[in-house]
Amino acid sequence: MTEFTPLLSFFGGTLIGLSAVLLMAFHGRIAGMTGIITGLIPPGATDWAWRVAFLAGAIVAPIIVVALTGQAVAFESPVPTPWLVVGGVIVGAGVFFGSGCTSGHGVCGIARLSPRSIAATAMFMATAIGTVFVIRNVLGGF
């Protein structure tokens, strides 16, 4: 089971929301990771610099937290690697057909009251709930 960390979760969520608001305020852009990464190709586009800075912050921030606190988030998956790869491919297809990722739809789209984002996020959540139920209760869990 996952450890319950309401205070850390609150601060993490606050920082994610703040970064989304600041990106919209200063650049008029949505903080969806898929769109940010897609905009990096080709390099040198007019808005390339903020995209690199945003992604660098997403990579460097956890490193800073570990350096300051000395605590890393332990990650181990009981799921075999081939299943993780299959899951990644399925998520990638969903991002393509859903016109965005969970961060874009869930954080930014819902905040803008976008009907498409609300529907997409409801579908993400329903699928996640159904998947966990099937894996844990039908297939015997991992």
N, C-alpha and C positions, 0 to 999 in steps of 0.2 A: 504494500500500500504506500501511497505517497504521503509524505509528512505534511501536516497542516501548518502553513506559514502565513497567517493573515496579514501581519504587519509588512513582511517583505513583499508579499503579493500586492498589497495596497500601494507601496512606494514604487514598485516596478510598473504597475498599471498607470500610476500617476505620471511617471516619466515617459511612458509610451504615449499617453494622451497629450502631454505637454509637447513632445517632439512632433506629433501630428499637427497640433494647433500652430506651432511655430513654423513648420514647413509650409502650411497653407497660408499663414499670415505673410511670410517673407517671400515666398516663391509662387504662391497660388497653385501648389501641387499637392496631390494626395499621397500620403505616406504608405503606399502599398509596395511591399518589397519586390514583387514581381515586376511592377511597372518601373520601379527605380533601377532594377538590374537590367531590364530590357533596354532602358534608355542609355545604358553605358555603351551600347554597340550602335554605331561606330564611335570609337573614342574621338574626342575633340568636338563633339556637338556643343551647341551654345550653353546647354545646362549640365554639362558633364561634371563640372567641379563640385556642385552641391551633391550630386548623386554619389560621387566618390567619398565625399566627406560624411554623408549620411551612413553609407555602408561601413566606412572605417570606424565610425562611432559605434555601430552595432557590433563590430568585432572587438574593438579595443575596450569598450566599457566593461565587459565581464572580466577582462584581464586586470583592469584597474581595481575592480571589486575584490578579486582574489588577492591582489597585492596589498590592498588596504586591510582586508579582514583576515586573510590567511585561510579562508574557507572556500573551497571549490564545491560546486554542485556535483555530487556524485552521479554518474550516468552509467548505467548498465542496462542492457536490454535482454530480457529472456527470449525475445523473438529471434529466430535464426536470420542471419544476414540476407539470404535470398528473399525472405518475406519482406524485409525492410526495403529492399530494392524494388520489389513489386509494388509495395505501398507508395514509394516515391514516384514511380511511373504513373500510378493511378492518380495521385495528387497533382502531378504535373498536367495530366490530361484534364483534370477538373479545373485547374487554374486557367487553362487555355479556353475550355468551353464555357466556363463561368465568368469569363472576362475579368479576372482578377483573383487575388489570393485572399486568405482569411484576414490578413491584416488590413488590406485595402477595404474590403467589404465590411468586416466586423468592427474595426476601429473607426475608420473614416466615413464609410458609406452610411452606417447606422446613425452616426452623429449628424450627417447631412439629411437624414430622413429619406434616403434613397429607397424607393420601393424595391428596386432590383437587388440592392445590397441587403435589405431586410430579408427578402426571399432567399437569397444565396446563403446568408448566415443561418437562417432557420434550417436550410437543407444541410449545411455543414454539421450543425449540432445534431439533427435527427440521424444523419449518417453515422456520426461518431457514437452516439448513444446505441444505435442498432448494432454497430460493429463490436463495441465492447460487450454488449449483451450476448451476441452470438458467440464471440470468442470465449467468454468466461462461462456461459451457461449451456451452450450447445456443443461446442468443440472441446470443452474441458479446460480451457485456459492455457496460457503460456507461462 
